[in-house]
Amino acid sequence: MSPTRAADPIGYNAIALPIAAGVFYPAFGLMLRPEIAALSMSGSTVILTVNALLLKWLQLPVQQAPAAPQGAALEPEPSAPAPAGAR
């Protein structure tokens, strides 16, 4: 997933939503028509949904655990202490 795919909806939410809500109308006379705002919000939702579905199919490389040096014996892991009152 490229960073721009996530940046587009974030940028929309930071800029276009206040414009659509009319926050900038008194100062700058800047406002979106409700139809355009609805289309933009739908587009943002579609982009986020597609990103989520693409992440579902993403295949990350498997990382191997480092191998123990040859001849080294593996120490057993310590067992957990018994809970208080247990027999």
GINORHU-V193063 format. One record per pair of residues at least 12 apart in sequence whose ideal C-beta (glycine too) atoms are under 10 Angstrom apart, sorted by the first residue. I is the first residue (numbers start at 1). J is the second residue. D is the distance in whole Angstrom. If there is no record, write none. Layout:
# GINORHU-V193063
I/J/D, I/J/D
This chain:
# GINORHU-V193063
1/51/6, 1/52/10, 1/54/6, 1/55/6, 1/58/7, 2/51/10, 5/47/7, 5/48/9, 5/50/8, 5/51/6, 5/54/8, 6/47/9, 6/48/9, 6/51/7, 8/43/9, 8/44/8, 8/47/6, 8/48/10, 8/51/10, 9/41/10, 9/43/9, 9/44/5, 9/45/8, 9/46/10, 9/47/5, 9/48/5, 9/51/8, 10/44/9, 10/48/10, 11/44/10, 12/40/6, 12/41/8, 12/43/8, 12/44/5, 12/47/9, 13/40/10, 13/41/9, 13/44/7, 13/48/10, 16/32/7, 16/36/9, 16/37/7, 16/40/5, 16/41/8, 16/43/10, 16/44/8, 17/32/10, 17/37/8, 17/40/9, 17/41/8, 17/44/9, 18/30/9, 19/31/7, 19/32/5, 19/36/10, 19/37/8, 19/40/9, 20/32/5, 20/33/9, 20/34/8, 20/36/8, 20/37/3, 20/38/9, 20/40/7, 20/41/8, 21/37/8, 22/37/10
